[in-house]
Amino acid sequence: MNFKSSVTNLFLRASDSLIKAMINFILLIEAYSLLLVGTIA
């Protein structure tokens, strides 16, 4: 029981950090594309 809960906790933490990393990546791409458009225009 304890092992299962610790594995579940680890998985939740990993998925949470993965979601945060994806959001940061999307924001970075958005900022970069805006910068690129601003440079071209």
Secondary structure, 3 states (H helix, E strand, C coil): CHHHHHHHHHHHHHHHHHHHHHHHHHHHHHHHHHHHHHHHC
